[in-house]
Amino acid sequence: MEITPAHTLNLSGIISTSKAIVKTNYSHFLALSLFFLPLSISLIIAPTLRLSDHFFTVDLFHKFPPNHHKDAISHLVYILLIYVSTLSAIATISYSTYHGFAGKQVNFLTALKSLTFSILPIITTAIVAHTLLFLISLSFLLFVGVILTLAQSLGFAIDHNSIYFIPFSALVGAMLIAIVVYFHLNWSLAFVVVVAESKWGLTPLIRSSYLVKGMRSVSLLLLLYFGIFSGILVWLYADTVYRQALSGHSYVLFTMLGSFFLMLFFLRSTAASTVLYMYCKAMHGELELEIAEGFSHDYINLPSDVEKVPQIVPVVAV
């Protein structure tokens, strides 16, 4: 066992703690992160799909009338496989990080076995979250539409070619993004709740919203930290792969290299989200309750005089 240094509940503490947990059993986490590989490859090679008239063309169905149904089905199956594989990675890595935080060793087979209990609840929770987010976004857009219709009925002329309409559209788009980000922050711990607390559906979303209270700024910084760097990585390697595809040189090499680094970013992001879950529980005093009940005796919760928030000493297995 190795006790990592105490950290206050902030971004640097989450990143350093998650890094320490992954480092203690790097081969284990690396093997689990292979579930992210299909998503990583798809993101890297996406620009090269422009090289083929078979993808994303307006006259796709006219060019391939006999097989367009099969093509649509195969694309849908491909997307579903990537989605399930990504959720499997989140489930197994969250499971391993959750137990690794407490110093409990988890082998590869045990992590895979945990999928039998968590994959369907995670899929159900994801469907509920996506459905609610779609309905919320749709409601917002309908509300904007009602406002515009009401303005027209009151005699206001709305010119879609006006120079004022473009800033208005940008404002509406920014507000919609802000709404999506807000709910993402509130539900950022939902999948970890599914794995750690065996909840599913709407319950993990409500539970996540409760836990993240007081830590939304940290959750936002975590989203920006991994989101920006992952976006830059995708942009750099995707552009490189596209150029290599045009010239016919080292296409596979750059694709696999970019996919590997992106896979590692997803691994670190998932582990950090699990650590954030533990930090949020400490913020609400729930780790102390678990220690009292003997649920997880490896947690050490120390009081802190800095900003009156607890410090956590995670015990990770070597």
Secondary structure, DSSP 8 states (H G I E B T S, - for coil): -EE---B-SSHHHHHHHHHHHHHHTHHHHHHHGGGGHHHHHHHHHGGGGGG-TTSS-TTHHHH-TTTHHHHHHHHHHHHHHHHHHHHHHHHHHHHHHHHHHTT----HHHHHHHHHHHHHHHHHHHHHHHHHHHHHHHHHHHHHHHHHHHHHHTT----TTSTTHHHHHHHHHHHHHHHHHHHHHHTTTHHHHHHHH---THHHHHHHHHHTTT-HHHHHHHHHHHHHHHHHHHHHHHHHHHHHHHHTSSHHHHHHHHHHHHHHHHHHHHHHHHHHHHHHHHHTTHHHHHHHTTS-TT-EEE--SSTT--EEE-EE--
